[in-house]
Amino acid sequence: MTRHKRTCQTIDERVAKEIRRLHKRYPKLGHRALAEALREAGVHVEPQDLKRFLKEEGLKPERSSRPWRWGGPPSWMGGPPEPPR
């Protein structure tokens, strides 16, 4: 059995600095979108390593400022009709 050459970088100080910079610039990105932004910046990190790093550092995506829309009871109970999709 042959081992594959590791194409992803481990999270060292340089990579951690880039992750923090991107998180500060785009605070609403989750780990998947942040991994894509890192790839576009030329930094390739294993998804599980990135997820672990974000959890350890306490970096979470900001929540949307839009409030949850409560429309009352469902349409089958006499509430407003469902909007078309």
C-alpha positions as CSV (number, residue, x, y, z in Angstrom):
1,M,0.0,0.0,0.0
2,T,1.4,3.4,-0.9
3,R,0.9,6.5,1.1
4,H,-0.4,9.6,-0.6
5,K,1.7,12.7,-0.4
6,R,0.0,15.2,1.9
7,T,-1.1,18.1,-0.2
8,C,-2.7,20.1,2.7
9,Q,-0.9,22.2,5.1
10,T,-1.0,21.8,8.8
11,I,-2.2,24.8,10.8
12,D,1.0,26.6,11.8
13,E,1.2,30.2,12.9
14,R,1.2,31.6,9.3
15,V,-1.9,29.6,8.4
16,A,-3.6,30.5,11.7
17,K,-2.9,34.2,11.1
18,E,-4.6,33.9,7.6
19,I,-7.6,32.1,9.1
20,R,-8.0,34.8,11.7
21,R,-7.6,37.5,9.0
22,L,-10.3,36.0,6.8
23,H,-12.6,35.4,9.8
24,K,-12.2,39.1,10.8
25,R,-12.9,40.2,7.2
26,Y,-15.8,37.8,6.6
27,P,-17.3,37.2,10.0
28,K,-20.5,35.4,8.7
29,L,-18.6,32.6,7.0
30,G,-18.9,29.1,8.4
31,H,-16.1,26.5,8.3
32,R,-17.0,25.3,4.7
33,A,-17.1,28.8,3.2
34,L,-14.0,29.7,5.1
35,A,-12.2,26.7,3.7
36,E,-13.2,27.8,0.2
37,A,-11.9,31.3,0.9
38,L,-8.6,29.8,2.2
39,R,-8.3,27.7,-1.0
40,E,-8.8,30.8,-3.1
41,A,-6.0,32.5,-1.1
42,G,-3.7,29.6,-1.9
43,V,-3.9,27.9,1.6
44,H,-5.0,24.3,1.5
45,V,-6.1,22.9,5.0
46,E,-7.8,19.7,5.9
47,P,-11.5,20.4,6.6
48,Q,-11.4,18.6,9.9
49,D,-8.3,20.5,11.0
50,L,-9.9,23.8,10.1
51,K,-13.1,22.9,12.0
52,R,-11.1,21.8,15.1
53,F,-9.0,25.0,15.0
54,L,-12.1,27.2,14.7
55,K,-13.7,25.4,17.7
56,E,-10.5,25.7,19.8
57,E,-10.1,29.4,19.0
58,G,-13.8,30.1,19.6
59,L,-14.3,31.6,16.1
60,K,-17.9,31.2,15.2
61,P,-19.9,32.8,12.3
62,E,-22.0,35.8,13.3
63,R,-25.7,35.2,13.3
64,S,-27.8,37.0,10.8
65,S,-29.4,40.2,12.1
66,R,-32.7,39.3,10.5
67,P,-35.2,38.2,13.1
68,W,-36.9,34.8,12.7
69,R,-40.2,35.4,11.0
70,W,-43.1,33.9,13.0
71,G,-46.1,34.0,10.7
72,G,-48.6,32.6,13.2
73,P,-50.4,29.3,12.8
74,P,-49.8,27.2,9.7
75,S,-52.1,27.7,6.6
76,W,-54.0,24.5,7.3
77,M,-55.1,25.9,10.7
78,G,-56.4,29.1,9.1
79,G,-53.1,31.1,9.2
80,P,-51.7,33.1,6.3
81,P,-51.2,31.2,3.0
82,E,-47.7,29.8,2.2
83,P,-45.6,32.1,0.0
84,P,-44.9,30.7,-3.5
85,R,-41.5,29.2,-3.9
